[in-house]
Amino acid sequence: MARKKSSLGCLFYLALVLLVIIIILFKWGTIRKVIESTGFFNVFTENNNPDSINVVINPYQQPDESDSEQEEKRSKENTDIVLHVEEEMDKEKQEEKPVHTRRSRIFFVQVNSEGEIALKGVIRSVQYLDAPLKATLETLLQGPLAAEINQGLLTLLPQDTAINNISIKGDTAVLDFNESFRFNSLGPEGALAQIKQVVFSVTEFSNIKKVQILIDGKRTRYLSPEGVYIEKPLSRNSF
C-alpha cells in the first residue's frame, strides 16, 4: 500500500513538472521580455565578456614610472629651460658692445668782417662703439650746434656729403666720400676750407698725420672745377 502511494506521489510531481515546462514553452516570449526588462541577462553578459571591462587610466601617470621618477623628470625639464634662458641672455650680453666716449676736436669755419675764412676748433663728446674716427667725422658732417652758430661758426662741407668708407694705412687715413663732396658752391675758397676742416679734424688723432681723399672709391686729381689738388695725401702742412 505504501509503495502504491509513493508511486502516485512521483507521478504527481512529474506531471506537475511537465505542466510547468509546457506553460513556459507557451509563454516563453512573455517570460523572456519580463526577464530582460529586469536586466537579469545583462548581469551574466557583463561578467562573462572580458571585452566589456572598463579600465580607467590616469593620463598624467606613466605606467612604468614611479611618482619620484616623474618628479625628478619634471625638475630636470624645468632646469633645462632655466639654463637655456640664461644662455640666451649671456649671448645677448656678449653681442652688446659697450659704448665709449671720446672728447674730439672738430673744426668749423668763421668768416670775419673782411670776408676772410679761418678755422675754429671746438671740443665735442663723441660716442662710438669701435670706430672713433668714423664717429668723429659723422659729427663733423652734422655741422655746428645752435650755440656754435650763434658764435659765428659754420661749415663749408657740401650738403648731402656722406662717408662711403674709412681705412687706416700707416699714418694715413684714407677717406672715401660720395660725389657730393666734389662740388662747393662757394668756389675755390669754399673747397679749400672744406678740405681743411676734414684734414685738421682727422689729424687730431695722434696716430694720423695725413689724409688721402677718395671720391666713390677712386683718386681724384682735383676737387671742384676750380682745381683744388687732392690726388696725394694731405697734411696740415699742405695749406
Buried (B, 14 or more C-beta within 10 A) or exposed (E): EEEEEEEEEEEEEEEEEEEEEEEEEEEEEEEEEEEEEEEEEEEEEEEEEEEEEEEEEEEEEEEEEEEEEEEEEEEEEEEEEEEEEEEEEEEEEEEEEEEEEBEBEBBBBBBEEEEEBEBBEBEBEBEBEEEBBBBBBBBBBEBBEEEBEEEEBBBBBBEEBEBBEBEEEEBBBBBBBBEBBBEBEBEBBBBBBBBBBBBBBBBBBEEBBBBBBBBEEEEBEEBBEEEBEBEEBBBEEBE
